[in-house]
Amino acid sequence: MENSETRKEQPEGKKAIMKIVCAWCRKEIGEKEVEGESGITHGICDECLQKHLPKK
Ligand SMILES: [Zn+2]
């Protein structure tokens, strides 16, 4: 039996995980894959969004 599925996943460039943290309450919102160095970026969670930037 011929095994033709020998392909391997190869990383494209250098990928790292960037954590997204709420700048107001410091809750971790999520994370995203970035190229380069891993680290922390700031965003705003839904709770703070409604608290600080209420929609009309
Ligand atoms: Zn928040």
N, CA, C, O and the ligand as a Tripos MOL2 file, in Angstrom:
@<TRIPOS>MOLECULE
protein
  225   223    57     0     0
PROTEIN
NO_CHARGES

@<TRIPOS>ATOM
      1 N           0.8500   -1.2040    0.0000 N.3       1 MET1
      2 CA          0.0000    0.0000    0.0000 C.3       1 MET1
      3 C           0.8870    1.2570    0.0000 C.2       1 MET1
      4 O           1.8090    1.4040    0.8030 O.2       1 MET1
      5 N           0.5680    2.1260   -0.9170 N.am      2 GLU2
      6 CA          1.3910    3.3260   -1.0380 C.3       2 GLU2
      7 C           0.8830    4.4280   -0.1120 C.2       2 GLU2
      8 O          -0.2950    4.7850   -0.1340 O.2       2 GLU2
      9 N           1.7500    4.9310    0.6620 N.am      3 ASN3
     10 CA          1.3630    6.0000    1.5810 C.3       3 ASN3
     11 C           1.7900    7.3470    0.9960 C.2       3 ASN3
     12 O           2.9570    7.7340    1.0580 O.2       3 ASN3
     13 N           0.8190    8.0370    0.4360 N.am      4 SER4
     14 CA          1.1510    9.3060   -0.2140 C.3       4 SER4
     15 C           0.9170   10.5080    0.7010 C.2       4 SER4
     16 O           1.2240   11.6480    0.3510 O.2       4 SER4
     17 N           0.3710   10.2260    1.8670 N.am      5 GLU5
     18 CA          0.0980   11.3430    2.7720 C.3       5 GLU5
     19 C           1.2520   11.5170    3.7480 C.2       5 GLU5
     20 O           1.1200   11.2720    4.9480 O.2       5 GLU5
     21 N           2.3490   11.9320    3.2240 N.am      6 THR6
     22 CA          3.5340   12.1060    4.0710 C.3       6 THR6
     23 C           3.8710   13.5730    4.2610 C.2       6 THR6
     24 O           4.9200   13.9230    4.8010 O.2       6 THR6
     25 N           2.9770   14.4100    3.8160 N.am      7 ARG7
     26 CA          3.2590   15.8510    3.9510 C.3       7 ARG7
     27 C           3.2570   16.2540    5.4260 C.2       7 ARG7
     28 O           2.4570   15.7710    6.2270 O.2       7 ARG7
     29 N           4.1570   17.1310    5.7420 N.am      8 LYS8
     30 CA          4.2440   17.6120    7.1170 C.3       8 LYS8
     31 C           3.9160   19.0970    7.1530 C.2       8 LYS8
     32 O           4.1450   19.8470    6.2040 O.2       8 LYS8
     33 N           3.3730   19.4740    8.2850 N.am      9 GLU9
     34 CA          3.0650   20.9000    8.4360 C.3       9 GLU9
     35 C           4.3470   21.6650    8.7020 C.2       9 GLU9
     36 O           5.0880   21.3790    9.6420 O.2       9 GLU9
     37 N           4.5820   22.6310    7.8590 N.am     10 GLN10
     38 CA          5.7780   23.4510    8.0490 C.3      10 GLN10
     39 C           5.3770   24.8680    8.4270 C.2      10 GLN10
     40 O           4.5470   25.4880    7.7620 O.2      10 GLN10
     41 N           5.9560   25.3600    9.4710 N.am     11 PRO11
     42 CA          5.6270   26.7230    9.8950 C.3      11 PRO11
     43 C           6.0930   27.7650    8.8850 C.2      11 PRO11
     44 O           7.2140   27.7190    8.3800 O.2      11 PRO11
     45 N           5.2070   28.6900    8.6120 N.am     12 GLU12
     46 CA          5.5740   29.7690    7.6910 C.3      12 GLU12
     47 C           6.0780   30.9510    8.5010 C.2      12 GLU12
     48 O           5.3050   31.6380    9.1690 O.2      12 GLU12
     49 N           7.3320   31.1700    8.4360 N.am     13 GLY13
     50 CA          7.9040   32.2670    9.2030 C.3      13 GLY13
     51 C           7.8960   31.9410   10.6790 C.2      13 GLY13
     52 O           7.6680   30.7980   11.0740 O.2      13 GLY13
     53 N           8.1410   32.9250   11.4690 N.am     14 LYS14
     54 CA          8.1610   32.7350   12.9050 C.3      14 LYS14
     55 C           6.8470   33.2080   13.4890 C.2      14 LYS14
     56 O           6.4920   34.3820   13.3830 O.2      14 LYS14
     57 N           6.1280   32.2850   14.1060 N.am     15 LYS15
     58 CA          4.8350   32.6690   14.6540 C.3      15 LYS15
     59 C           4.8600   32.6140   16.1630 C.2      15 LYS15
     60 O           5.5210   31.7690   16.7670 O.2      15 LYS15
     61 N           4.1360   33.5180   16.7470 N.am     16 ALA16
     62 CA          4.0810   33.5810   18.1930 C.3      16 ALA16
     63 C           2.6620   33.9650   18.6030 C.2      16 ALA16
     64 O           1.8700   34.4490   17.7940 O.2      16 ALA16
     65 N           2.3710   33.7400   19.8560 N.am     17 ILE17
     66 CA          1.0440   34.0710   20.3690 C.3      17 ILE17
     67 C           1.1050   35.3900   21.1200 C.2      17 ILE17
     68 O           1.8920   35.5630   22.0510 O.2      17 ILE17
     69 N           0.2530   36.3170   20.6920 N.am     18 MET18
     70 CA          0.1560   37.6080   21.3500 C.3      18 MET18
     71 C          -1.1090   37.5990   22.2050 C.2      18 MET18
     72 O          -2.2100   37.3830   21.7000 O.2      18 MET18
     73 N          -0.9390   37.8330   23.4840 N.am     19 LYS19
     74 CA         -2.0940   37.8530   24.3740 C.3      19 LYS19
     75 C          -2.7770   39.2090   24.2990 C.2      19 LYS19
     76 O          -2.1250   40.2520   24.2380 O.2      19 LYS19
     77 N          -4.0960   39.1710   24.3040 N.am     20 ILE20
     78 CA         -4.8590   40.4220   24.3140 C.3      20 ILE20
     79 C          -5.4760   40.5770   25.6980 C.2      20 ILE20
     80 O          -6.2560   39.7340   26.1420 O.2      20 ILE20
     81 N          -5.1230   41.6470   26.3600 N.am     21 VAL21
     82 CA         -5.5830   41.8870   27.7240 C.3      21 VAL21
     83 C          -6.3660   43.1920   27.7570 C.2      21 VAL21
     84 O          -5.9930   44.1720   27.1120 O.2      21 VAL21
     85 N          -7.4540   43.1910   28.5180 N.am     22 CYS22
     86 CA         -8.2530   44.4080   28.6420 C.3      22 CYS22
     87 C          -7.4400   45.4680   29.3810 C.2      22 CYS22
     88 O          -6.8920   45.2050   30.4510 O.2      22 CYS22
     89 N          -7.3660   46.6510   28.8110 N.am     23 ALA23
     90 CA         -6.5660   47.7180   29.4040 C.3      23 ALA23
     91 C          -7.2240   48.2760   30.6620 C.2      23 ALA23
     92 O          -6.5640   48.9260   31.4720 O.2      23 ALA23
     93 N          -8.5110   48.0260   30.8260 N.am     24 TRP24
     94 CA         -9.2240   48.5730   31.9740 C.3      24 TRP24
     95 C          -9.1910   47.6230   33.1620 C.2      24 TRP24
     96 O          -8.7520   48.0020   34.2470 O.2      24 TRP24
     97 N          -9.6470   46.4040   32.9680 N.am     25 CYS25
     98 CA         -9.7440   45.4670   34.0930 C.3      25 CYS25
     99 C          -8.6780   44.3840   34.0290 C.2      25 CYS25
    100 O          -8.6210   43.5120   34.8960 O.2      25 CYS25
    101 N          -7.8560   44.4340   33.0300 N.am     26 ARG26
    102 CA         -6.7510   43.4880   32.8600 C.3      26 ARG26
    103 C          -7.2040   42.0490   32.6910 C.2      26 ARG26
    104 O          -6.4410   41.1110   32.9220 O.2      26 ARG26
    105 N          -8.4300   41.8900   32.2940 N.am     27 LYS27
    106 CA         -8.9060   40.5450   32.0160 C.3      27 LYS27
    107 C          -8.3640   40.1030   30.6690 C.2      27 LYS27
    108 O          -8.2350   40.8930   29.7330 O.2      27 LYS27
    109 N          -8.0530   38.8250   30.5990 N.am     28 GLU28
    110 CA         -7.5470   38.3150   29.3330 C.3      28 GLU28
    111 C          -8.7030   38.1130   28.3780 C.2      28 GLU28
    112 O          -9.6230   37.3440   28.6540 O.2      28 GLU28
    113 N          -8.6530   38.7950   27.2720 N.am     29 ILE29
    114 CA         -9.7440   38.7220   26.3040 C.3      29 ILE29
    115 C          -9.5340   37.5600   25.3560 C.2      29 ILE29
    116 O         -10.4760   36.8550   24.9950 O.2      29 ILE29
    117 N          -8.3130   37.3740   24.9670 N.am     30 GLY30
    118 CA         -8.0350   36.3070   24.0190 C.3      30 GLY30
    119 C          -6.5950   36.3710   23.5740 C.2      30 GLY30
    120 O          -5.7430   36.9800   24.2210 O.2      30 GLY30
    121 N          -6.3510   35.7360   22.4710 N.am     31 GLU31
    122 CA         -4.9930   35.7730   21.9490 C.3      31 GLU31
    123 C          -5.0310   35.6710   20.4360 C.2      31 GLU31
    124 O          -5.9950   35.1740   19.8540 O.2      31 GLU31
    125 N          -3.9950   36.1370   19.8280 N.am     32 LYS32
    126 CA         -3.9300   36.0620   18.3810 C.3      32 LYS32
    127 C          -2.5320   35.6330   17.9500 C.2      32 LYS32
    128 O          -1.5390   35.8390   18.6480 O.2      32 LYS32
    129 N          -2.5060   35.0410   16.7920 N.am     33 GLU33
    130 CA         -1.2240   34.5750   16.2710 C.3      33 GLU33
    131 C          -0.5740   35.7090   15.4960 C.2      33 GLU33
    132 O          -1.1800   36.3190   14.6140 O.2      33 GLU33
    133 N           0.6540   35.9670   15.8450 N.am     34 VAL34
    134 CA          1.3700   37.0450   15.1600 C.3      34 VAL34
    135 C           2.6910   36.5230   14.6400 C.2      34 VAL34
    136 O           3.1750   35.4730   15.0620 O.2      34 VAL34
    137 N           3.2510   37.2550   13.7360 N.am     35 GLU35
    138 CA          4.5910   36.9150   13.2730 C.3      35 GLU35
    139 C           5.5990   37.7090   14.0820 C.2      35 GLU35
    140 O           5.4590   38.9190   14.2590 O.2      35 GLU35
    141 N           6.5930   37.0290   14.5600 N.am     36 GLY36
    142 CA          7.6220   37.7140   15.3250 C.3      36 GLY36
    143 C           7.5690   37.3120   16.7850 C.2      36 GLY36
    144 O           7.3840   36.1420   17.1190 O.2      36 GLY36
    145 N           7.7320   38.2850   17.6330 N.am     37 GLU37
    146 CA          7.8500   38.0250   19.0500 C.3      37 GLU37
    147 C           6.4870   37.9400   19.7080 C.2      37 GLU37
    148 O           5.5460   38.6270   19.3120 O.2      37 GLU37
    149 N           6.3940   37.0900   20.7150 N.am     38 SER38
    150 CA          5.1680   37.0200   21.4840 C.3      38 SER38
    151 C           5.1720   38.1450   22.5110 C.2      38 SER38
    152 O           6.2200   38.7030   22.8350 O.2      38 SER38
    153 N           4.0070   38.4630   23.0100 N.am     39 GLY39
    154 CA          3.9270   39.5410   23.9780 C.3      39 GLY39
    155 C           2.4890   39.7890   24.3670 C.2      39 GLY39
    156 O           1.6310   38.9160   24.2360 O.2      39 GLY39
    157 N           2.2420   40.9850   24.8450 N.am     40 ILE40
    158 CA          0.8990   41.3370   25.2880 C.3      40 ILE40
    159 C           0.4520   42.6000   24.5630 C.2      40 ILE40
    160 O           1.2080   43.5640   24.4430 O.2      40 ILE40
    161 N          -0.7700   42.5800   24.0890 N.am     41 THR41
    162 CA         -1.3360   43.7860   23.5010 C.3      41 THR41
    163 C          -2.6060   44.1130   24.2720 C.2      41 THR41
    164 O          -3.1980   43.2400   24.9070 O.2      41 THR41
    165 N          -3.0080   45.3390   24.2140 N.am     42 HIS42
    166 CA         -4.1620   45.7450   24.9970 C.3      42 HIS42
    167 C          -5.3770   45.9890   24.1230 C.2      42 HIS42
    168 O          -5.2870   46.4930   23.0030 O.2      42 HIS42
    169 N          -6.5050   45.6150   24.6750 N.am     43 GLY43
    170 CA         -7.7730   45.8430   23.9940 C.3      43 GLY43
    171 C          -8.7980   46.2240   25.0390 C.2      43 GLY43
    172 O          -8.4550   46.7660   26.0900 O.2      43 GLY43
    173 N         -10.0230   45.9470   24.7560 N.am     44 ILE44
    174 CA        -11.0700   46.2270   25.7420 C.3      44 ILE44
    175 C         -12.0990   45.1140   25.6840 C.2      44 ILE44
    176 O         -12.5270   44.6970   24.6080 O.2      44 ILE44
    177 N         -12.4910   44.6370   26.8610 N.am     45 CYS45
    178 CA        -13.4530   43.5480   26.9080 C.3      45 CYS45
    179 C         -14.8750   44.1040   26.7820 C.2      45 CYS45
    180 O         -15.0940   45.3110   26.8730 O.2      45 CYS45
    181 N         -15.8090   43.2200   26.5770 N.am     46 ASP46
    182 CA        -17.1970   43.6480   26.3570 C.3      46 ASP46
    183 C         -17.7610   44.4270   27.5480 C.2      46 ASP46
    184 O         -18.4750   45.4170   27.3830 O.2      46 ASP46
    185 N         -17.4220   43.9550   28.7500 N.am     47 GLU47
    186 CA        -17.9310   44.6190   29.9500 C.3      47 GLU47
    187 C         -17.4550   46.0630   30.0210 C.2      47 GLU47
    188 O         -18.2540   46.9720   30.2450 O.2      47 GLU47
    189 N         -16.1690   46.2740   29.8340 N.am     48 CYS48
    190 CA        -15.6060   47.6180   29.9140 C.3      48 CYS48
    191 C         -16.0500   48.4620   28.7260 C.2      48 CYS48
    192 O         -16.1970   49.6800   28.8310 O.2      48 CYS48
    193 N         -16.2550   47.8060   27.6160 N.am     49 LEU49
    194 CA        -16.7140   48.5320   26.4400 C.3      49 LEU49
    195 C         -18.0690   49.1740   26.7290 C.2      49 LEU49
    196 O         -18.3220   50.3210   26.3620 O.2      49 LEU49
    197 N         -18.9240   48.4160   27.3870 N.am     50 GLN50
    198 CA        -20.2540   48.9430   27.7040 C.3      50 GLN50
    199 C         -20.1940   49.9480   28.8410 C.2      50 GLN50
    200 O         -20.9780   50.8950   28.9000 O.2      50 GLN50
    201 N         -19.2480   49.7210   29.7410 N.am     51 LYS51
    202 CA        -19.1240   50.6000   30.8990 C.3      51 LYS51
    203 C         -18.5190   51.9460   30.5270 C.2      51 LYS51
    204 O         -18.9720   52.9950   30.9860 O.2      51 LYS51
    205 N         -17.4950   51.9000   29.6910 N.am     52 HIS52
    206 CA        -16.7580   53.1230   29.3760 C.3      52 HIS52
    207 C         -17.1630   53.7520   28.0490 C.2      52 HIS52
    208 O         -17.0660   54.9650   27.8640 O.2      52 HIS52
    209 N         -17.6050   52.9290   27.1570 N.am     53 LEU53
    210 CA        -17.9980   53.4540   25.8460 C.3      53 LEU53
    211 C         -19.4170   52.9920   25.5140 C.2      53 LEU53
    212 O         -19.6220   52.1790   24.6130 O.2      53 LEU53
    213 N         -20.3970   53.5260   26.2590 N.am     54 PRO54
    214 CA        -21.7670   53.0650   26.0550 C.3      54 PRO54
    215 C         -22.2930   53.4280   24.6710 C.2      54 PRO54
    216 O         -22.0490   54.5180   24.1540 O.2      54 PRO54
    217 N         -23.0140   52.4900   24.0970 N.am     55 LYS55
    218 CA        -23.6310   52.7480   22.8000 C.3      55 LYS55
    219 C         -24.9400   53.4740   22.9940 C.2      55 LYS55
    220 O         -25.6360   53.2860   23.9920 O.2      55 LYS55
    221 N         -25.2620   54.3010   22.0290 N.am     56 LYS56
    222 CA        -26.5310   54.9940   22.1280 C.3      56 LYS56
    223 C         -27.6100   54.2600   21.3560 C.2      56 LYS56
    224 O         -28.7580   54.7030   21.3270 O.2      56 LYS56
    225 ZN        -12.3850   44.8730   30.9040 Zn       57 ZN57
@<TRIPOS>BOND
     1     1     2 1
     2     2     3 1
     3     3     4 2
     4     3     5 am
     5     5     6 1
     6     6     7 1
     7     7     8 2
     8     7     9 am
     9     9    10 1
    10    10    11 1
    11    11    12 2
    12    11    13 am
    13    13    14 1
    14    14    15 1
    15    15    16 2
    16    15    17 am
    17    17    18 1
    18    18    19 1
    19    19    20 2
    20    19    21 am
    21    21    22 1
    22    22    23 1
    23    23    24 2
    24    23    25 am
    25    25    26 1
    26    26    27 1
    27    27    28 2
    28    27    29 am
    29    29    30 1
    30    30    31 1
    31    31    32 2
    32    31    33 am
    33    33    34 1
    34    34    35 1
    35    35    36 2
    36    35    37 am
    37    37    38 1
    38    38    39 1
    39    39    40 2
    40    39    41 am
    41    41    42 1
    42    42    43 1
    43    43    44 2
    44    43    45 am
    45    45    46 1
    46    46    47 1
    47    47    48 2
    48    47    49 am
    49    49    50 1
    50    50    51 1
    51    51    52 2
    52    51    53 am
    53    53    54 1
    54    54    55 1
    55    55    56 2
    56    55    57 am
    57    57    58 1
    58    58    59 1
    59    59    60 2
    60    59    61 am
    61    61    62 1
    62    62    63 1
    63    63    64 2
    64    63    65 am
    65    65    66 1
    66    66    67 1
    67    67    68 2
    68    67    69 am
    69    69    70 1
    70    70    71 1
    71    71    72 2
    72    71    73 am
    73    73    74 1
    74    74    75 1
    75    75    76 2
    76    75    77 am
    77    77    78 1
    78    78    79 1
    79    79    80 2
    80    79    81 am
    81    81    82 1
    82    82    83 1
    83    83    84 2
    84    83    85 am
    85    85    86 1
    86    86    87 1
    87    87    88 2
    88    87    89 am
    89    89    90 1
    90    90    91 1
    91    91    92 2
    92    91    93 am
    93    93    94 1
    94    94    95 1
    95    95    96 2
    96    95    97 am
    97    97    98 1
    98    98    99 1
    99    99   100 2
   100    99   101 am
   101   101   102 1
   102   102   103 1
   103   103   104 2
   104   103   105 am
   105   105   106 1
   106   106   107 1
   107   107   108 2
   108   107   109 am
   109   109   110 1
   110   110   111 1
   111   111   112 2
   112   111   113 am
   113   113   114 1
   114   114   115 1
   115   115   116 2
   116   115   117 am
   117   117   118 1
   118   118   119 1
   119   119   120 2
   120   119   121 am
   121   121   122 1
   122   122   123 1
   123   123   124 2
   124   123   125 am
   125   125   126 1
   126   126   127 1
   127   127   128 2
   128   127   129 am
   129   129   130 1
   130   130   131 1
   131   131   132 2
   132   131   133 am
   133   133   134 1
   134   134   135 1
   135   135   136 2
   136   135   137 am
   137   137   138 1
   138   138   139 1
   139   139   140 2
   140   139   141 am
   141   141   142 1
   142   142   143 1
   143   143   144 2
   144   143   145 am
   145   145   146 1
   146   146   147 1
   147   147   148 2
   148   147   149 am
   149   149   150 1
   150   150   151 1
   151   151   152 2
   152   151   153 am
   153   153   154 1
   154   154   155 1
   155   155   156 2
   156   155   157 am
   157   157   158 1
   158   158   159 1
   159   159   160 2
   160   159   161 am
   161   161   162 1
   162   162   163 1
   163   163   164 2
   164   163   165 am
   165   165   166 1
   166   166   167 1
   167   167   168 2
   168   167   169 am
   169   169   170 1
   170   170   171 1
   171   171   172 2
   172   171   173 am
   173   173   174 1
   174   174   175 1
   175   175   176 2
   176   175   177 am
   177   177   178 1
   178   178   179 1
   179   179   180 2
   180   179   181 am
   181   181   182 1
   182   182   183 1
   183   183   184 2
   184   183   185 am
   185   185   186 1
   186   186   187 1
   187   187   188 2
   188   187   189 am
   189   189   190 1
   190   190   191 1
   191   191   192 2
   192   191   193 am
   193   193   194 1
   194   194   195 1
   195   195   196 2
   196   195   197 am
   197   197   198 1
   198   198   199 1
   199   199   200 2
   200   199   201 am
   201   201   202 1
   202   202   203 1
   203   203   204 2
   204   203   205 am
   205   205   206 1
   206   206   207 1
   207   207   208 2
   208   207   209 am
   209   209   210 1
   210   210   211 1
   211   211   212 2
   212   211   213 am
   213   213   214 1
   214   214   215 1
   215   215   216 2
   216   215   217 am
   217   217   218 1
   218   218   219 1
   219   219   220 2
   220   219   221 am
   221   221   222 1
   222   222   223 1
   223   223   224 2
@<TRIPOS>SUBSTRUCTURE
     1 MET1         2 RESIDUE 1 A MET
     2 GLU2         6 RESIDUE 1 A GLU
     3 ASN3        10 RESIDUE 1 A ASN
     4 SER4        14 RESIDUE 1 A SER
     5 GLU5        18 RESIDUE 1 A GLU
     6 THR6        22 RESIDUE 1 A THR
     7 ARG7        26 RESIDUE 1 A ARG
     8 LYS8        30 RESIDUE 1 A LYS
     9 GLU9        34 RESIDUE 1 A GLU
    10 GLN10       38 RESIDUE 1 A GLN
    11 PRO11       42 RESIDUE 1 A PRO
    12 GLU12       46 RESIDUE 1 A GLU
    13 GLY13       50 RESIDUE 1 A GLY
    14 LYS14       54 RESIDUE 1 A LYS
    15 LYS15       58 RESIDUE 1 A LYS
    16 ALA16       62 RESIDUE 1 A ALA
    17 ILE17       66 RESIDUE 1 A ILE
    18 MET18       70 RESIDUE 1 A MET
    19 LYS19       74 RESIDUE 1 A LYS
    20 ILE20       78 RESIDUE 1 A ILE
    21 VAL21       82 RESIDUE 1 A VAL
    22 CYS22       86 RESIDUE 1 A CYS
    23 ALA23       90 RESIDUE 1 A ALA
    24 TRP24       94 RESIDUE 1 A TRP
    25 CYS25       98 RESIDUE 1 A CYS
    26 ARG26      102 RESIDUE 1 A ARG
    27 LYS27      106 RESIDUE 1 A LYS
    28 GLU28      110 RESIDUE 1 A GLU
    29 ILE29      114 RESIDUE 1 A ILE
    30 GLY30      118 RESIDUE 1 A GLY
    31 GLU31      122 RESIDUE 1 A GLU
    32 LYS32      126 RESIDUE 1 A LYS
    33 GLU33      130 RESIDUE 1 A GLU
    34 VAL34      134 RESIDUE 1 A VAL
    35 GLU35      138 RESIDUE 1 A GLU
    36 GLY36      142 RESIDUE 1 A GLY
    37 GLU37      146 RESIDUE 1 A GLU
    38 SER38      150 RESIDUE 1 A SER
    39 GLY39      154 RESIDUE 1 A GLY
    40 ILE40      158 RESIDUE 1 A ILE
    41 THR41      162 RESIDUE 1 A THR
    42 HIS42      166 RESIDUE 1 A HIS
    43 GLY43      170 RESIDUE 1 A GLY
    44 ILE44      174 RESIDUE 1 A ILE
    45 CYS45      178 RESIDUE 1 A CYS
    46 ASP46      182 RESIDUE 1 A ASP
    47 GLU47      186 RESIDUE 1 A GLU
    48 CYS48      190 RESIDUE 1 A CYS
    49 LEU49      194 RESIDUE 1 A LEU
    50 GLN50      198 RESIDUE 1 A GLN
    51 LYS51      202 RESIDUE 1 A LYS
    52 HIS52      206 RESIDUE 1 A HIS
    53 LEU53      210 RESIDUE 1 A LEU
    54 PRO54      214 RESIDUE 1 A PRO
    55 LYS55      218 RESIDUE 1 A LYS
    56 LYS56      222 RESIDUE 1 A LYS
    57 ZN57       225 GROUP 0 **** ****
